[in-house]
């Protein structure tokens, strides 16, 4: 830390080479104890921390990836059936806000008296913009998980706001659009965002701007059933510049070096927790196999998806997923031994250096297809981009003829269901967004609903998806507020709960953008 220069002459005698007060101030900065933390280091740590938490064994594995039915648990199926662990829910609510505070700190460092020092680590405005974008991404995941949450008064301990109010989700969405607009406007594409510490775009400000505009489109499409301005937001973003190819994908790059490997890899190969495998509903979608047990159709029956061999590995040469949502006591060794075992044969997503997708060009194309009335052009481009992205991540390259054949087979009808289903398939490993898309659109219809038949046992008896919490007969709509909030922020906690359906902390109160009903399960856009 800079020391006060109390004795001009004594310091000159000691150093013997200084001729001005400015020179003394420079020398009197201890290089081993800088005045401020380096913003690029804080960016690296904060980003890794939140990606670790969202894509890990708990929030990712036991919540979002099972809620979206990409995965099933091999032994303990309670979370698949909506019995959350309160300790996990409490911790992860805190983790989200810790990450937000980290990004806020970088913004603070790039303003005021520390801005000059931080400029050594990247353009000040670009650093601020990147942190605003990441904050918007984190807040979007959080609000789409719990609903209304603290936003406008969050991270304001310095202003002595110890009990932040819960902002209505609709207001949070409007604020996120504004936050992204501000970030987009301040980016200088001629300067780097960060000189190091950026494991998403390696400091490329132009790509951060495209991510901001594309994320704005994601937020807009979430509101497509309830806000007629959604097309305006997308039009603004497209005009400013969205993802143009897979080179623009927002990916967090893990390392194969200890301890910076993917947390899913570490869960299996360091912590020895072989808890997950691919779910049967998802495998059947990829195999083009309809659900005869529940009389559900498949829009391209018999067409095998090339991503099947990327998303999971086979067992004895066969691709059979684990039944979803049955009781732990009903899950047999035969079922587990038929499904893939990833601690022996891990697929791409369980590799130590897996690149976690925050948002992709393929998703952007599916959004544009919907924006353009479910157009075939962007739909096909989205599928192509998804196939090429996932195969490249897997270290392989699909043959152009194979890609064309698959696209042709799944493009005979381009409509809300097919666009939503292809988008869902591409969103693999992005469980929060896939779960959001189901709640928004009602698709895929192939997912298992509570009380539907999951599988037949060895004797031919029906085993059903039996939830452990009340969801009013549907797939979970939200996660309950953490119990810690009832003591740490009781007044605002109770006020937020009073606005939920039935006035209690439940799993079935819908997000403001979710207008599905039994009479209208697949609502149209405004």
BAZA-562796 format. One record per residue (C-alpha): residue number from 1; residue in three letters; x negated, y negated, z. Coordinates in Angstrom, 2 decimals. Each point is the difference from the previous one (the first is absolute). Example, Ala and Ser with C-alpha at 12.3 -4.5 7.8 and 13.67 -1.06 7.14 Angstrom:
<recs>
  num  residu        X        Y        Z
    1     ala   -12.30     4.50     7.80
    2     ser    -1.37    -3.44    -0.66
</recs>
This chain:
<recs>
  num  residu        X        Y        Z
    1     unk     0.00     0.00     0.00
    2     unk    -1.16    -3.54    -0.72
    3     unk    -1.62    -1.48     3.08
    4     unk     0.37    -3.61     1.04
    5     unk    -3.09    -2.01    -0.76
    6     unk    -0.55    -1.69     3.35
    7     unk    -3.73    -0.71    -0.33
    8     unk    -1.12    -1.30    -3.36
    9     unk    -3.66    -0.37     0.90
   10     unk    -0.44     3.26     1.85
   11     unk     1.32     2.01    -2.91
   12     unk    -2.34    -1.83    -2.40
   13     unk    -2.93     0.89     2.24
   14     unk     1.01     3.63     0.13
   15     unk     0.60     0.44    -3.73
   16     unk    -2.52    -2.50    -1.19
   17     unk     1.35    -0.21    -3.53
   18     unk     3.31    -1.79     0.20
   19     unk     0.45    -3.54    -1.20
   20     unk     3.74    -0.59     0.30
   21     unk     3.02     0.88     2.08
   22     unk     1.46     1.84    -2.98
   23     unk    -3.04     2.24    -0.23
   24     unk     0.23     0.73     3.73
   25     unk     3.66     1.01    -0.31
   26     unk    -0.83     2.46    -2.79
   27     unk    -2.89     1.59     1.90
   28     unk     2.00     0.21     3.19
   29     unk     2.50     2.44    -1.50
   30     unk    -0.82     3.52     1.15
   31     unk     0.26     2.23    -3.11
   32     unk     0.68     3.01     2.22
   33     unk     2.91    -1.75     1.74
   34     unk     1.95    -1.90    -2.66
   35     unk     2.52    -2.65     0.93
   36     unk     2.85     1.94    -1.63
   37     unk     0.68     3.52    -1.12
   38     unk    -0.64     0.43    -3.71
   39     unk     3.33    -0.07    -1.79
   40     unk    -0.97     2.70    -2.50
   41     unk    -0.83     2.38     2.85
   42     unk     3.32    -0.78     1.69
   43     unk     1.78     0.60    -3.32
   44     unk    -1.68     3.38    -0.38
   45     unk     0.88     1.09     3.53
   46     unk     3.56    -1.31     0.02
   47     unk     0.88     1.50    -3.37
   48     unk    -1.46     3.39     0.88
   49     unk     1.81    -0.02     3.32
   50     unk     3.45    -0.56    -1.49
   51     unk    -0.53     2.48    -2.85
   52     unk    -1.20     2.55     2.55
   53     unk     3.17    -0.49     2.01
   54     unk     2.49     0.03    -2.86
   55     unk    -1.63     2.95    -1.79
   56     unk    -0.73     2.30     2.88
   57     unk     1.24     3.10     1.76
   58     unk     2.61    -1.94     2.00
   59     unk     1.70    -2.96    -1.64
   60     unk    -0.68     1.39    -3.46
   61     unk     0.11     3.75     0.56
   62     unk     2.68     0.34     2.64
   63     unk     2.20    -2.88    -1.12
   64     unk    -0.10    -1.51    -3.47
   65     unk    -1.26     2.97    -2.03
   66     unk     2.58     2.26     1.62
   67     unk     2.83    -2.55    -0.14
   68     unk    -0.60    -0.23    -3.76
   69     unk    -0.23     3.83    -0.06
   70     unk    -3.37     0.12    -1.73
   71     unk    -1.30     2.11     2.88
   72     unk     1.31     2.47     2.57
   73     unk    -1.62     0.93     3.27
   74     unk    -1.39     3.50     0.27
   75     unk     0.79     0.72     3.65
   76     unk     1.74    -2.80     1.87
   77     unk     2.91    -1.32    -2.04
   78     unk     1.44    -2.42     2.55
   79     unk    -1.12    -3.18    -1.81
   80     unk     1.30     1.38    -3.30
   81     unk     3.34     0.18     1.81
   82     unk    -0.21    -3.57     1.35
   83     unk    -1.23     0.54     3.53
   84     unk    -2.78    -2.55     0.26
   85     unk    -2.66    -0.10     2.69
   86     unk     0.52    -3.17     1.99
   87     unk    -3.72    -0.34     0.72
   88     unk    -0.72     0.01    -3.74
   89     unk     2.76    -2.50    -0.72
   90     unk    -1.23    -2.32     2.75
   91     unk    -3.63     0.19    -1.11
   92     unk     0.58    -0.56    -3.69
   93     unk     2.24    -3.01     0.56
   94     unk    -2.96    -1.52     1.86
   95     unk    -2.50     1.09    -2.67
   96     unk     1.91    -1.85    -2.71
   97     unk    -0.15    -3.24     1.96
   98     unk    -3.67     0.51     0.84
   99     unk    -0.74     0.17    -3.72
  100     unk     2.11    -3.09    -0.67
  101     unk    -1.95    -1.82     2.72
  102     unk    -3.23     1.03    -1.69
  103     unk     1.07    -1.51    -3.31
  104     unk     1.20    -3.12     1.82
  105     unk    -3.45    -0.31     1.57
  106     unk    -1.66     0.01    -3.43
  107     unk     2.40    -2.72    -1.11
  108     unk    -0.90    -2.01     3.10
  109     unk    -3.72     0.45    -0.62
  110     unk     0.39    -1.36    -3.51
  111     unk     1.56    -3.22     1.23
  112     unk    -1.37    -2.70     2.25
  113     unk    -3.56    -0.20     1.27
  114     unk    -0.97     3.60    -0.87
  115     unk     1.02    -0.27    -3.67
  116     unk    -3.48    -0.96    -1.20
  117     unk    -1.55     3.05     1.64
  118     unk     2.70     2.29    -1.39
  119     unk    -0.56    -1.32    -3.54
  120     unk    -3.16     2.09    -0.03
  121     unk     2.22     3.08    -0.08
  122     unk     2.35    -1.10    -2.78
  123     unk     2.11    -2.90    -1.17
  124     unk     1.91    -1.32     3.04
  125     unk     3.35    -0.27    -1.78
  126     unk    -0.40     3.41    -1.60
  127     unk    -0.73     1.59     3.37
  128     unk     3.12    -1.64     1.43
  129     unk     2.06     1.15    -2.99
  130     unk    -1.20     3.61     0.24
  131     unk     0.92     0.06     3.69
  132     unk     3.43    -1.46    -0.71
  133     unk     0.54     2.76    -2.58
  134     unk    -1.07     2.71     2.42
  135     unk     2.19    -1.48     2.74
  136     unk     2.96     0.08    -2.39
  137     unk    -0.73     3.63    -0.84
  138     unk    -0.23     0.97     3.69
  139     unk     3.11    -1.93     1.00
  140     unk     1.94     1.58    -2.86
  141     unk    -0.89     3.50     1.19
  142     unk     0.88    -0.96     3.57
  143     unk     3.36    -1.64    -0.70
  144     unk     1.02     2.85    -2.34
  145     unk    -0.79     2.41     2.84
  146     unk     1.74    -1.69     2.96
  147     unk     2.17    -2.72    -1.58
  148     unk     0.03    -3.41     1.69
  149     unk    -3.32    -0.54     1.78
  150     unk    -2.06    -2.89     1.42
  151     unk    -1.31    -2.05    -2.92
  152     unk     0.09    -3.79     0.33
  153     unk    -1.20     0.06     3.63
  154     unk    -2.40     2.94    -0.31
  155     unk    -3.74    -0.52     0.68
  156     unk     0.63    -3.25     1.84
  157     unk    -1.49     0.73     3.41
  158     unk    -2.19    -3.08    -0.34
  159     unk     3.20    -2.06    -0.18
  160     unk     1.18     1.83     3.16
  161     unk     2.76     1.90    -1.80
  162     unk    -0.09     3.21     1.98
  163     unk     3.46     1.30    -0.87
  164     unk     0.49    -0.35    -3.76
  165     unk     3.49     0.03    -1.40
  166     unk     1.15     2.64    -2.47
  167     unk     0.59    -1.61    -3.38
  168     unk     2.85     1.34    -2.12
  169     unk    -1.34     2.22    -2.74
  170     unk     1.59    -2.16    -2.69
  171     unk    -1.94    -3.01     1.31
  172     unk    -3.22     2.01     0.13
  173     unk     0.42     0.93    -3.66
  174     unk     0.47    -3.64    -0.97
  175     unk    -3.09    -0.94     2.02
  176     unk    -2.08     2.73    -1.65
  177     unk     0.90    -1.33    -3.45
  178     unk    -1.12    -3.45     1.15
  179     unk    -3.20     1.38     1.53
  180     unk    -0.90     1.69    -3.27
  181     unk     0.83    -3.13    -1.99
  182     unk    -2.42    -1.95     2.18
  183     unk    -2.69     2.64    -0.45
  184     unk     0.44     0.08    -3.77
  185     unk    -0.21    -3.79    -0.26
  186     unk    -3.24    -0.29     1.97
  187     unk    -2.05     2.71    -1.75
  188     unk    -2.99    -1.20    -1.99
  189     unk    -0.67     2.75    -2.51
  190     unk    -3.44    -1.40    -0.80
  191     unk    -1.32     0.73     3.50
  192     unk    -0.19     3.24     2.01
  193     unk     2.47     0.75     2.72
  194     unk    -2.64     1.71     2.15
  195     unk    -3.71     0.70    -0.39
  196     unk     0.21     3.50     1.42
  197     unk     2.48     1.51     2.44
  198     unk     2.80     0.36    -2.55
  199     unk     0.66     3.70    -0.55
  200     unk     3.05    -0.67    -2.16
  201     unk    -1.20    -2.36    -2.75
  202     unk    -3.68    -0.54     0.83
  203     unk     0.64    -3.73     0.19
  204     unk     1.68    -0.44    -3.41
  205     unk     2.33    -2.99     0.50
  206     unk     1.81     0.59    -3.31
  207     unk     1.04     3.46     1.11
  208     unk     1.15    -1.32     3.38
  209     unk     2.23    -2.44    -1.88
  210     unk     1.47     2.82    -2.09
  211     unk     0.61     2.00     3.17
  212     unk     1.82    -2.96     1.56
  213     unk     2.26    -0.40    -3.03
  214     unk     0.66     3.74    -0.23
  215     unk     0.76     0.21     3.72
  216     unk     2.42    -2.88    -0.49
  217     unk     1.75     2.17    -2.59
  218     unk     0.21     2.89     2.47
  219     unk     1.64    -2.27     2.55
  220     unk     2.36    -1.35    -2.66
  221     unk     1.09     3.45    -1.18
  222     unk     0.76     0.94     3.62
  223     unk     2.52    -2.87     0.01
  224     unk     1.52     0.87    -3.38
  225     unk     3.30     1.22     1.49
  226     unk     0.55    -3.00     2.27
  227     unk    -1.71    -3.09    -1.43
  228     unk     0.73    -1.27    -3.50
  229     unk    -3.34    -1.87     0.03
  230     unk    -1.98     3.22    -0.26
  231     unk    -0.47    -0.36    -3.75
  232     unk    -1.21    -3.58     0.43
  233     unk    -2.71     1.18     2.39
  234     unk    -1.15     2.68    -2.42
  235     unk     0.03    -2.42    -2.92
  236     unk    -2.18    -2.41     1.99
  237     unk    -2.43     2.76     0.89
  238     unk    -0.26     1.34    -3.54
  239     unk    -0.66    -3.50    -1.31
  240     unk    -2.77    -0.46     2.58
  241     unk    -1.55     3.40    -0.72
  242     unk     0.76     3.50     1.32
  243     unk    -1.90     3.29    -0.37
  244     unk    -0.94     0.60    -3.64
  245     unk    -1.60     3.44     0.26
  246     unk    -1.20     2.63     2.46
  247     unk    -3.15    -2.07     0.41
  248     unk     2.11    -2.41     2.05
  249     unk     1.34     2.62     2.45
  250     unk    -0.23    -1.01     3.65
  251     unk    -1.90     2.94     1.47
  252     unk    -1.80     0.27     3.30
  253     unk    -3.19     1.94    -0.64
  254     unk    -1.08     2.38     2.74
  255     unk    -3.51     1.44     0.13
  256     unk    -1.27     3.55     0.20
  257     unk    -2.48    -1.16     2.66
  258     unk     0.76     0.45     3.69
  259     unk     1.96    -1.65     1.65
  260     unk     1.66    -1.78    -2.91
  261     unk     1.86     2.91    -1.54
  262     unk     3.74     0.11    -0.59
  263     unk     1.86     0.60     3.23
  264     unk     1.99     2.86    -1.52
  265     unk    -3.26     1.76    -0.85
  266     unk    -1.32    -0.69     3.48
  267     unk     3.21     1.31     1.56
  268     unk    -0.47     3.36    -1.69
  269     unk    -3.75     0.43    -0.18
  270     unk    -1.20    -1.92     3.06
  271     unk     2.94     0.28     2.40
  272     unk     1.01     3.45    -1.32
  273     unk     3.68    -0.95    -0.34
  274     unk     1.42     1.92    -2.95
  275     unk     3.48    -1.39     0.68
  276     unk     1.31    -0.89    -3.45
  277     unk     0.68     1.36    -3.44
  278     unk     2.08    -0.99    -2.98
  279     unk     3.79     0.27     0.45
  280     unk     2.24     2.27    -2.00
  281     unk     2.33    -2.75    -1.28
  282     unk    -2.98    -1.90    -1.45
  283     unk    -1.59     3.09    -1.55
  284     unk     3.32     0.94    -1.58
  285     unk     0.30    -3.50    -1.49
  286     unk    -3.49     0.35    -1.51
  287     unk     0.78     3.50    -1.29
  288     unk     3.18    -1.20    -1.69
  289     unk     1.99     2.37     2.18
  290     unk     3.53    -0.94     1.06
  291     unk     1.33     0.59     3.50
  292     unk     2.53     2.81    -0.43
  293     unk     0.56     0.35     3.75
  294     unk     1.58    -3.46     0.13
  295     unk     1.25    -0.21    -3.59
  296     unk    -2.34    -2.85    -0.91
  297     unk    -1.02    -0.70    -3.56
  298     unk    -3.41    -0.87    -1.42
  299     unk    -0.19    -2.58    -2.83
  300     unk    -2.74     1.91    -1.85
  301     unk     0.52     3.57     1.12
  302     unk    -2.77     2.39    -0.99
  303     unk    -2.62    -2.70    -0.64
  304     unk    -3.11     0.46     2.16
  305     unk    -1.67    -3.22     1.07
  306     unk    -3.77    -0.20    -0.75
  307     unk    -0.49    -1.66     3.40
  308     unk     1.06     3.19     1.82
  309     unk    -3.55     1.39    -0.09
  310     unk    -1.37    -3.37     1.20
  311     unk     2.41    -0.62     2.86
  312     unk    -0.39     3.44     1.49
  313     unk    -1.90     3.23    -0.38
  314     unk     1.62     3.39    -0.63
  315     unk     0.15     2.99     2.31
  316     unk    -0.81     3.29    -1.70
  317     unk     0.48    -1.72    -3.34
  318     unk     3.50    -1.26     0.83
  319     unk     1.36    -3.42     0.91
  320     unk     2.57     0.44     2.76
  321     unk     0.64    -2.77     2.51
  322     unk     0.85     0.41     3.66
  323     unk     3.72    -0.21     0.86
  324     unk     0.95    -3.41     1.35
  325     unk     1.85    -0.85     3.19
  326     unk     0.59     3.42     1.51
  327     unk    -0.59     0.76     3.68
  328     unk    -3.53     0.83     1.10
  329     unk     1.30     3.35     1.25
  330     unk     1.42     0.78    -3.45
  331     unk    -3.23    -0.65    -1.84
  332     unk    -1.68     3.37    -0.54
  333     unk    -3.57     1.02    -0.74
  334     unk     1.21     1.18    -3.41
  335     unk     1.15    -3.55    -0.80
  336     unk    -3.27    -1.50     1.20
  337     unk    -2.08     2.59    -1.82
  338     unk     1.88    -0.61    -3.25
  339     unk    -0.48    -3.77     0.08
  340     unk    -3.40    -1.55    -0.80
  341     unk    -2.51    -0.10     2.82
  342     unk    -2.05    -3.15    -0.38
  343     unk    -2.73     0.84     2.50
  344     unk    -1.10     2.74    -2.40
  345     unk     0.82    -1.59    -3.36
  346     unk     0.49    -3.77     0.36
  347     unk     1.61    -2.02    -2.80
  348     unk    -1.05    -3.50    -1.08
  349     unk     1.72    -1.87     2.86
  350     unk    -1.95     2.03     2.58
  351     unk    -3.41    -0.87    -1.44
  352     unk    -2.22    -2.11     2.29
  353     unk    -0.39    -2.82    -2.55
  354     unk     3.65    -0.14    -1.11
  355     unk     1.00    -3.43    -1.32
  356     unk     3.20    -0.96     1.83
  357     unk     2.53    -1.75    -2.28
  358     unk     1.46    -3.21     1.38
  359     unk     1.66    -0.75    -3.34
  360     unk    -0.59     1.16    -3.58
  361     unk     0.49    -1.14    -3.57
  362     unk     2.36     2.95    -0.49
  363     unk     2.27    -1.26     2.78
  364     unk    -0.08    -3.46    -1.59
  365     unk     1.15     1.49    -3.31
  366     unk     2.92     1.80     1.66
  367     unk     0.99    -3.30     1.63
  368     unk    -0.10    -1.69    -3.42
  369     unk     2.07     2.82    -1.50
  370     unk     2.69    -0.65     2.60
  371     unk    -0.38    -3.77    -0.48
  372     unk     0.62     0.51    -3.72
  373     unk     3.13     2.07     0.50
  374     unk    -1.81     3.35     0.38
  375     unk    -1.89    -0.39    -3.24
  376     unk    -1.71     2.99    -1.58
  377     unk    -3.18    -1.90    -0.95
  378     unk    -1.13    -0.83     3.52
  379     unk     1.33     3.33     1.30
  380     unk    -2.24     1.93    -2.39
  381     unk    -2.96    -2.28     0.70
  382     unk     0.51     0.57     3.72
  383     unk    -0.08     3.78    -0.42
  384     unk    -3.10    -0.19    -2.20
  385     unk    -1.76    -2.29     2.47
  386     unk     0.89     2.32     2.89
  387     unk    -1.26     3.11    -1.78
  388     unk    -3.24    -1.73    -0.97
  389     unk    -0.55    -1.49     3.46
  390     unk     0.54     3.22     1.92
  391     unk    -2.02     2.13    -2.41
  392     unk    -2.88    -2.49     0.06
  393     unk     0.08    -0.06     3.81
  394     unk    -0.20     3.79    -0.13
  395     unk    -3.07    -0.13    -2.20
  396     unk     1.82     1.43    -2.99
  397     unk     1.48    -1.36    -3.21
  398     unk     3.34     1.10    -1.36
  399     unk     0.11     0.64    -3.72
  400     unk     1.84    -2.74    -1.93
  401     unk     2.24     2.62    -1.61
  402     unk     0.91     1.39     3.43
  403     unk     0.89    -3.49     1.23
  404     unk     2.12    -0.71    -3.08
  405     unk     1.78     3.34     0.28
  406     unk     0.90    -0.58     3.64
  407     unk     1.17    -3.58    -0.62
  408     unk     2.15     1.20    -2.88
  409     unk     1.56     2.74     2.12
  410     unk     0.99    -2.35     2.84
  411     unk     1.11    -2.94    -2.16
  412     unk     3.05     1.42    -1.73
  413     unk     2.12    -2.02     2.40
  414     unk    -1.37    -3.15     1.61
  415     unk     2.33    -1.21     2.71
  416     unk    -0.03    -0.99     3.69
  417     unk    -0.47     3.61     1.13
  418     unk    -2.89     0.88    -2.30
  419     unk    -1.84    -3.29     0.60
  420     unk     0.42     0.39     3.75
  421     unk    -1.12     3.63    -0.05
  422     unk    -3.14    -0.70    -2.03
  423     unk    -0.78    -2.93     2.27
  424     unk     0.44     2.27     3.04
  425     unk    -2.39     2.57    -1.48
  426     unk    -2.62    -2.67    -0.65
  427     unk     0.35    -1.33     3.57
  428     unk    -1.41     3.24     1.44
  429     unk    -2.17    -0.83     3.04
  430     unk     1.78    -3.35     0.29
  431     unk     2.63     1.42     2.31
  432     unk     1.34    -3.31     1.31
  433     unk     0.78    -1.31    -3.48
  434     unk     1.48     3.30    -1.21
  435     unk     2.25     0.09     3.07
  436     unk     1.00    -3.63    -0.66
  437     unk     0.85     0.79    -3.61
  438     unk     2.25     2.87     1.05
  439     unk     1.84    -2.25     2.45
  440     unk     0.35    -2.73    -2.63
  441     unk     1.13     2.13    -2.96
  442     unk     1.39     3.27     1.38
  443     unk    -2.49     1.89    -2.19
  444     unk    -1.43     2.63    -0.19
  445     unk     3.17     2.01     0.49
  446     unk    -2.24     3.07     0.27
  447     unk    -1.07    -0.87     3.55
  448     unk     1.51     2.10     2.79
  449     unk     2.64    -1.75     2.11
  450     unk     0.87     0.89     3.58
  451     unk     2.06     3.18     0.26
  452     unk    -0.79     1.05    -3.57
  453     unk    -1.60     3.40    -0.65
  454     unk    -3.78    -0.09     0.12
  455     unk    -0.66     3.65    -0.81
  456     unk     1.12     3.57     0.61
  457     unk    -1.73     2.22     2.55
  458     unk    -1.18     3.55    -0.67
  459     unk     3.48     1.32     0.64
  460     unk     1.66    -2.52    -2.31
  461     unk     1.35    -2.22     2.78
  462     unk     0.25    -3.73    -0.65
  463     unk    -2.47    -2.18     1.89
  464     unk     1.08    -3.61     0.05
  465     unk    -1.62    -3.38     0.55
  466     unk     1.08    -0.73     3.57
  467     unk    -0.99    -3.51     1.19
  468     unk    -0.82    -0.55     3.66
  469     unk     1.32    -3.57    -0.01
  470     unk     3.24    -1.51    -1.25
  471     unk    -0.38    -1.37    -3.54
  472     unk     3.72     0.02    -0.85
  473     unk    -0.62     2.87    -2.39
  474     unk    -2.61    -1.72    -2.13
  475     unk    -3.74    -0.17    -0.44
  476     unk    -1.47    -2.25     2.69
  477     unk     0.60    -3.72    -0.66
  478     unk    -2.52    -1.47     2.44
  479     unk    -2.25     0.81     2.94
  480     unk     1.22    -1.03     3.43
  481     unk    -1.68    -2.96     1.69
  482     unk    -2.82     1.10     2.33
  483     unk     1.00     0.44     3.63
  484     unk    -2.91    -2.21     1.12
  485     unk     1.81    -2.97    -1.48
  486     unk     2.79     0.46     2.52
  487     unk    -2.40    -0.98     2.78
  488     unk    -2.54    -2.19    -1.80
  489     unk     2.48    -2.11    -1.97
  490     unk     3.33     0.93     1.53
  491     unk     2.16    -3.02    -0.83
  492     unk    -0.90    -0.06    -3.70
  493     unk     0.07     3.81    -0.16
  494     unk     3.58     0.09     1.31
  495     unk     1.07    -2.78    -2.35
  496     unk    -1.39     1.93    -2.98
  497     unk     1.77     3.18     1.09
  498     unk     3.30    -1.85     0.40
  499     unk    -0.07    -0.68    -3.76
  500     unk    -0.37     3.67    -0.94
  501     unk     2.93     2.19    -0.95
  502     unk     1.80     1.00     3.20
  503     unk    -2.22    -2.33     2.02
  504     unk    -2.49     2.67     1.01
  505     unk    -3.55     0.99    -0.98
  506     unk     0.68     2.64    -2.64
  507     unk    -1.25     1.66    -3.18
  508     unk     2.98    -0.73    -2.26
  509     unk     0.25    -3.80    -0.09
  510     unk    -0.82    -1.00    -3.56
  511     unk    -2.49    -2.52    -1.29
  512     unk     1.57    -3.18    -1.34
  513     unk    -0.81     1.12    -3.55
  514     unk     1.59     3.45     0.43
  515     unk     3.65    -0.24    -1.13
  516     unk     0.63     3.67    -0.74
  517     unk     3.31     1.48     1.13
  518     unk     1.87     3.26    -0.41
  519     unk     2.18    -1.73    -2.58
  520     unk    -2.99    -1.52    -1.80
  521     unk    -3.13     2.12     0.63
  522     unk    -1.94    -1.51    -2.92
  523     unk     0.79    -3.73     0.04
  524     unk    -0.75    -2.13    -3.04
  525     unk    -2.36    -2.96     0.00
  526     unk     1.31    -3.55     0.23
</recs>
